[in-house]
Amino acid sequence: MFQGFAVPIAVLAALITGAFVWPEFFNIPSLLLTLGGAVLVTYVSYPKEQLRGLLLHVRVLFMEAPSPLQDHIDELARLTRLFRLQGLRGLENQEFQLKDPFLKQGVSMLVDLHKEETIHARLEFLCANILSEQEASRQILLTLGKLLPSFGLIGTLIGMVLLLRNISGQDVQSLPAALGLAVLATLYGAVLANAVVAPLVARLLSIAMEEERKMHFTLDWVMRLLRGEAAAGVAGKLRVSLPPVEAAVRERSWSPAILPTLR
């Protein structure tokens, strides 16, 4: 579950450990200036709804393992068999057990006998909304990733100003604090931006692309059922839509063991 976040978790653990083992690498003013400043500017730059969406997406990343595309294809195949054997009643019995909200919405509209144009328009709208929310969360993280090195540089400049002022004033005791602020602010900005925020951005993008593919598969599946295509034909079209590598892997799943049961 946490495989995609090994690097960020390791970095955060290292920062906490460093506060006790290497206190020279832990400077509260540098951390507050770099992290606090970047978070504050990001907070005032985006609506609260988008910020809450980001927190929800990050929580889901840590708490829930993403479902592979192959599992989604298997789920569509199972529902196709139920539809072939039991019709809409078979889908209706499965509606409340579906975990994918987009698939659940599609099945619900199938069961409620909505028109094809209505189903297609609503699912397209829902898909666009989901992708838009995910893109907004990614943009927030990208902004945070750009601000962290910037505030690290600001902290470095502030530390250099304090250092030069203390040197001219011959206040030797305050030199280590000013030098620590100057060096560690840049360090914190670079580490947090590249080892924490960047992996989160990449992970969100990867999951968004996977979710988009699942939703397109689901939309295509719903449309084919509405048009009355045979179950075997639906299964074959889904398999053909897979990338070459995945299609080769799924070949043994769709044919010949599964297809005869779909007919």
Residue, then its C-alpha position, 0 to 999 in steps of 0.5 A: m500500500f505504501q510502496g509509492f511513498a517509500v521515498p517521502i516517508a523515508v525523508l520525513a522519518a529522516l527529518i524527525t530522526g535528525a532532530f534527535v540524532w543530528p540536531e545541527f541539521f534541525n533548525i526551527p526558524s529555517l523550517l518554519l520560513t521554508l515550509g510555513g511560507a510555501v504552505l501559506v502562499t499555497y493556501v491563499s492561492y487556491p479555493k478551500e474546496q480545491l484544498r480539501g480535495l487535495l487532502l482527500h486525494v492524498r489521504v486516499l493515496f496513503m489509505e487505499a491501494p489503487s485497483p489495477l486496470q486488469d481487475h477493472i476489466d475482470e469486473l466488467a467481464r463479470l457484470t457482462r456475464l450477469f447481464r447476459l444470464q439475468g439481464l438488468r435484474g442481475l446488474e441491479n443486484q450488484e449495484f450496491q456492491l460496486k466500489d467504483p463510483f463511476l461504474k456504479q453510476g453507469v450501472s445505476m443509469l442502465v438499471d433505471l432505463h435512461k436514454e442512451e444520450t442521457i447516460h452518455a452525457r452524464l457519464e462524460f460530465l462525471c468523468a470530466n469533473i473527476l479528472s478536473e478535481q484530480e488535475a486541480s490537486r496536482q496543480i496545487l502540489l506543483t505550486l507548492g513544489k515551486l514555492l518550497p525552493s523559492f522560500g528556501l532561497i528567501g531564507t538563505l538571503i535573510g540568513m546572509v543579511l543577518l550574517l553580514r549585519n552580525i559580522s559588521g556589528q562584531d556579534v560573534q555569538s549570533l553568527p552560527a544561528a544566521l549561518g544555519l538559517a542561510v544554509l538549512a533553508t535552502l536544504y529544506g526547500a530542495v529536499l521537500a520539493n524534490a523528495v516529498v512533493a515531486p513523488l506525490v505529484a507523479r503518483l497523482l498523475s499516474i493514478a489520474m491517468e489510470e482512472e481516466r482509462k478505467m472510466h473510458f472503458t466503463l463508458d464504452w462498456v455501458m454504451r455497448l450494452l445499451r446498443g445490445e451487443a452480445a456479451a462475447g462481443v463486448a468482452g472482445k472489444l474490451r480486450v482489443s482496447l487494451p495496450p499490446v502488452e496487457a492484451a497479450v496477458r489478458e488473451r488467456s483470460w478472455s479466450p478460450a476459457i472465458l468466452p464460451t461462458l459468455r455466449 
